[in-house]
Amino acid sequence: MNVSLPQNASAELRVALEAAIAAAEISREFYRGNFTVTTKEDMTPVTQADVACEEAIKRIILGAFPEHGFYGEETGRTKIDADYLWLVDPIDGTKSFVRQYPMFSTQIALMRHGELVLGISCGTMFEEIAWAERGQGAWLNGSRLAVSDIADPARGAISTGNLKSLAQSSGWSRLGKIVAAADRIRGYGDFYHYHLLAAGKIDAVIESDVNILDVAALAVIVEEAGGVFTDLNGNAIDLQIRSVLAANAPMHATLLHELQGCLA
């Protein structure tokens, strides 16, 4: 992938993009099926590709910024007290990767003094790289991104992700009302529905059962595209996030009214 960044792109963004492209090259090679799968303690799969991609990302980022902290899906967290913390999921959507369908990505975000300031989302098999820096807008393959302005779910397209915990809560019936009212309900899933949201092609994303490494980069991208990104209770994103409500501002307000309080 060849992606040109604006001249005012930070050194951090340039290094993160280099790392994302390196990981994409590795995952694309493994995607052909030459890998083994093991199961982690949390019963989620991990492959050689996950580990190789994270090692490459870590080497590139910490090679450029050795004083920064690093929090990776496979290697854990280093330098807990560092002012700068990189959040990395080398292959977000490993289950998709294992089944050999293309809904997986590489996610790289940077948190500075507790605030997310940079995000890169690389949809390898889609040939899509979305990125954003605070105050600089959001971009996809060089085109600027902007969310829609559709406020009414009856005119909107809403995409859902993993909903297991929501299905086990009072939120399930509330989601049912949203499904009945919406113009379109889709399940694009993983990184892809956030790219569509940031581009104004759909209007909201609802998910539960996520973690910060899944969504940190995507939160920066959606917000820099003009959207709102919280959990299902309206809380701002942090390291403990477990659910997502992301949308343009008027749609977010409407859906939050329906869903707030549905998950503890």
Beta strands, then each sheet from edge to edge (+ up, - down):
strand 1: 37-39
strand 2: 45-47
strand 3: 69-72
strand 4: 76-78
strand 5: 84-92
strand 6: 105-112
strand 7: 115-123
strand 8: 128-133
strand 9: 138-140
strand 10: 143-144
strand 11: 157-160
strand 12: 184-186
strand 13: 204-208
strand 14: 228-230
strand 15: 243-247
sheet 1: 1+ 2-
sheet 2: 4+ 3- 5- 6+ 7- 8+ 9- 10+
sheet 3: 12+ 11+ 13+ 15- 14+
end
